[in-house]
């Protein structure tokens, strides 16, 4: 029974560390760009977009589709980088174990 109590305590400690890491990661940001840097997107570790910056030269009223594609590419890249940052930090806590939902 002591082993079970010890395992439960370890699981609780890991959960606390994971929650702390998630909160810390939400404060960190990553940046992605597209169109040769004409569009920049900043996302945080909480998978939220914090800002999108467009250079005015990339805005062509005659080619809205290209602008949409560039924004989409930069947003997806920023979210991927954010996810990689979070996975890397969580991997440090779990020792590389693949725990569903992380």
Backbone bond lengths (Angstrom), bond angles and torsions (degrees), N, CA, C in turn:
res aa  C-N    CA-C-N  psi(-1)  N-CA   C-N-CA  omega(-1)  CA-C   N-CA-C  phi
1 X - - - 1.452 - - 1.526 111.75 -
2 X 1.365 115.96 -31.02 1.464 118.69 178.33 1.521 111.07 -63.06
3 X 1.338 116.81 -36.60 1.463 119.66 179.15 1.521 111.01 -62.72
4 X 1.331 116.29 -39.76 1.466 120.24 179.71 1.526 110.04 -66.11
5 X 1.329 117.22 -42.86 1.466 120.52 178.33 1.527 110.61 -63.86
6 X 1.318 116.76 -39.04 1.461 121.33 178.78 1.528 110.30 -65.03
7 X 1.331 116.40 -42.49 1.473 120.27 178.80 1.522 111.00 -64.25
8 X 1.333 116.53 -40.49 1.461 120.11 179.32 1.524 110.77 -64.19
9 X 1.313 116.32 -40.13 1.462 120.91 179.66 1.536 110.00 -65.09
10 X 1.336 116.06 -42.40 1.470 120.25 178.12 1.526 110.43 -62.82
11 X 1.324 116.92 -41.58 1.467 121.04 179.12 1.527 110.46 -63.26
12 X 1.319 116.87 -40.87 1.465 120.48 179.01 1.524 110.98 -65.89
13 X 1.338 116.22 -40.53 1.467 119.85 177.99 1.523 110.57 -64.19
14 X 1.333 116.52 -41.73 1.461 120.48 178.47 1.527 110.17 -62.67
15 X 1.310 116.63 -42.19 1.462 120.24 179.37 1.532 110.88 -61.25
16 X 1.331 117.22 -42.59 1.471 120.73 178.53 1.533 110.40 -62.24
17 X 1.334 116.08 -43.76 1.468 119.82 179.32 1.521 111.12 -63.65
18 X 1.332 116.13 -38.88 1.459 120.03 -179.81 1.523 110.99 -65.93
19 X 1.321 117.23 -42.49 1.467 120.54 178.36 1.526 111.19 -63.48
20 X 1.337 115.78 -39.89 1.462 119.94 177.88 1.528 110.32 -64.42
21 X 1.330 116.34 -43.49 1.463 120.60 179.53 1.521 110.90 -63.47
22 X 1.330 117.34 -41.63 1.466 120.46 178.04 1.522 110.90 -60.23
23 X 1.312 116.85 -42.08 1.471 120.73 179.21 1.526 110.68 -65.39
24 X 1.335 116.67 -40.85 1.467 120.41 178.46 1.523 110.81 -66.10
25 X 1.324 117.03 -40.60 1.463 120.97 -178.91 1.524 111.57 -66.84
26 X 1.319 117.03 -31.02 1.462 120.23 178.43 1.525 111.42 -63.60
27 X 1.341 116.24 -21.00 1.465 120.61 179.52 1.530 111.95 -89.89
28 X 1.330 117.45 -16.04 1.460 121.14 179.56 1.524 109.45 -89.96
29 X 1.329 114.95 151.40 1.462 118.79 -178.35 1.530 111.02 -127.55
30 X 1.316 113.57 159.58 1.460 122.23 172.56 1.522 107.01 -128.71
31 X 1.324 115.43 155.21 1.466 119.91 179.83 1.517 109.18 -123.91
32 X 1.305 115.37 140.59 1.460 121.57 174.92 1.523 107.38 -133.53
33 X 1.325 115.27 156.88 1.466 118.39 179.33 1.520 109.69 -143.89
34 X 1.313 114.66 165.16 1.464 121.61 174.58 1.518 107.57 -147.78
35 X 1.322 115.04 170.34 1.457 119.33 -179.96 1.510 112.49 63.64
36 X 1.335 115.93 37.66 1.457 119.73 179.73 1.520 113.31 64.76
37 X 1.331 115.94 32.07 1.462 120.47 179.03 1.517 113.63 89.15
38 X 1.316 116.75 4.54 1.465 119.76 -178.87 1.531 112.09 -73.70
39 X 1.335 115.34 -23.09 1.461 120.99 177.17 1.516 107.35 -125.43
40 X 1.331 116.56 127.87 1.462 121.93 179.30 1.519 109.14 -125.14
41 X 1.326 114.47 136.29 1.456 120.62 179.20 1.523 108.04 -126.95
42 X 1.322 115.82 134.48 1.457 121.26 176.29 1.528 107.39 -115.80
43 X 1.349 114.61 128.65 1.470 121.42 177.61 1.520 107.96 -124.63
44 X 1.329 115.47 153.47 1.459 118.57 176.36 1.530 110.13 -101.65
45 X 1.325 115.19 174.05 1.456 120.53 -178.43 1.509 113.81 -67.56
46 X 1.305 117.18 -9.88 1.456 122.02 176.07 1.512 112.75 -89.25
47 X 1.330 116.31 13.59 1.465 122.82 178.53 1.529 112.32 64.84
48 X 1.317 116.73 32.80 1.458 121.32 177.66 1.522 109.38 -115.48
49 X 1.320 116.10 137.55 1.455 121.88 176.41 1.524 107.55 -78.41
50 X 1.330 115.73 125.39 1.469 119.96 -179.65 1.517 112.15 -95.73
51 X 1.342 116.52 -34.11 1.463 117.67 178.53 1.524 110.93 -159.71
52 X 1.307 113.61 154.67 1.469 122.43 173.53 1.520 106.04 -132.04
53 X 1.331 115.74 126.12 1.458 121.24 -179.98 1.526 109.26 -119.24
54 X 1.327 115.96 129.62 1.465 122.07 178.86 1.519 109.16 -117.52
55 X 1.322 116.27 131.79 1.463 119.77 170.38 1.528 107.02 -77.22
56 X 1.312 117.13 140.25 1.470 118.97 -174.56 1.522 113.01 -62.97
57 X 1.333 117.34 -23.79 1.466 120.14 179.88 1.535 112.77 -66.15
58 X 1.332 117.00 -23.05 1.465 120.17 -177.62 1.536 111.54 -83.27
59 X 1.321 117.29 -12.45 1.462 120.90 -178.60 1.524 109.29 -88.41
60 X 1.321 114.10 105.73 1.466 121.43 178.54 1.525 107.60 -119.19
61 X 1.338 117.42 107.78 1.472 119.33 -178.44 1.525 113.28 -57.16
62 X 1.321 116.61 -20.51 1.465 120.26 179.86 1.530 112.37 -84.49
63 X 1.336 117.65 -9.70 1.465 120.55 -177.43 1.534 110.84 -139.16
64 X 1.317 115.33 61.76 1.460 121.62 -179.74 1.528 110.86 -63.78
65 X 1.327 117.75 -34.70 1.468 120.81 -179.02 1.527 111.70 -59.94
66 X 1.335 117.41 -40.82 1.455 119.75 178.80 1.530 110.22 -63.83
67 X 1.315 117.22 -42.55 1.459 121.64 178.65 1.525 110.54 -60.95
68 X 1.316 116.32 -44.24 1.458 120.35 178.16 1.528 111.04 -60.95
69 X 1.324 117.27 -43.47 1.466 121.72 179.74 1.530 111.11 -63.24
70 X 1.333 116.72 -41.42 1.460 120.31 179.60 1.526 111.64 -66.49
71 X 1.318 116.55 -40.89 1.467 120.28 178.25 1.527 109.53 -64.75
72 X 1.309 116.52 -45.55 1.463 120.74 179.53 1.525 111.28 -59.94
73 X 1.321 117.04 -43.04 1.464 121.09 179.56 1.527 111.05 -62.60
74 X 1.317 117.01 -43.72 1.468 120.53 -179.12 1.531 111.33 -68.55
75 X 1.321 117.55 -39.82 1.468 121.02 178.94 1.527 110.27 -64.54
76 X 1.325 116.53 -46.64 1.464 119.80 179.77 1.524 111.37 -62.58
77 X 1.319 117.05 -40.05 1.464 120.95 178.45 1.530 110.50 -63.96
78 X 1.323 116.68 -42.86 1.470 120.69 179.53 1.528 110.56 -63.62
79 X 1.317 117.36 -42.72 1.463 120.12 179.32 1.527 111.24 -66.52
80 X 1.336 117.01 -38.16 1.465 120.06 176.51 1.525 111.15 -63.24
81 X 1.331 116.55 -43.59 1.463 120.18 178.38 1.520 110.93 -63.41
82 X 1.317 116.80 -39.30 1.452 121.55 178.54 1.527 110.32 -63.19
83 X 1.313 115.33 -43.98 1.459 120.65 179.79 1.529 110.98 -64.75
84 X 1.323 116.90 -41.32 1.463 120.93 177.83 1.522 110.99 -63.40
85 X 1.335 116.81 -40.27 1.455 121.11 178.63 1.538 109.85 -61.80
86 X 1.330 116.64 -45.35 1.457 121.17 -179.70 1.528 110.62 -66.25
87 X 1.305 117.83 -43.49 1.470 121.36 179.81 1.516 110.88 -62.02
88 X 1.314 116.31 -40.49 1.457 120.79 179.63 1.525 111.01 -62.32
89 X 1.323 116.61 -45.60 1.462 120.79 -179.67 1.527 111.62 -67.46
90 X 1.317 116.80 -41.22 1.463 119.98 178.96 1.529 110.52 -67.85
91 X 1.333 116.74 -34.90 1.458 120.68 177.92 1.519 111.81 -61.50
92 X 1.322 116.05 -32.85 1.466 119.94 177.25 1.530 110.70 -64.55
93 X 1.324 116.08 -35.55 1.468 120.10 -179.31 1.524 112.41 -76.27
94 X 1.330 115.69 -38.02 1.466 119.52 -174.00 1.517 112.76 -93.44
95 X 1.319 116.66 0.33 1.464 119.52 179.52 1.510 112.14 68.32
96 X 1.320 117.22 27.23 1.454 120.93 178.09 1.524 114.24 87.79
97 X 1.332 117.65 -1.34 1.474 119.25 177.58 1.512 108.91 -67.44
98 X 1.308 115.58 140.42 1.460 120.62 178.61 1.517 108.14 -90.31
99 X 1.315 116.74 98.18 1.456 122.07 -179.78 1.527 107.75 -98.57
100 X 1.340 117.52 121.78 1.461 120.75 -178.41 1.519 112.05 -54.57
101 X 1.316 115.48 140.50 1.455 121.10 177.98 1.511 115.04 89.88
102 X 1.341 116.93 -2.21 1.472 119.13 179.35 1.500 110.40 -107.63
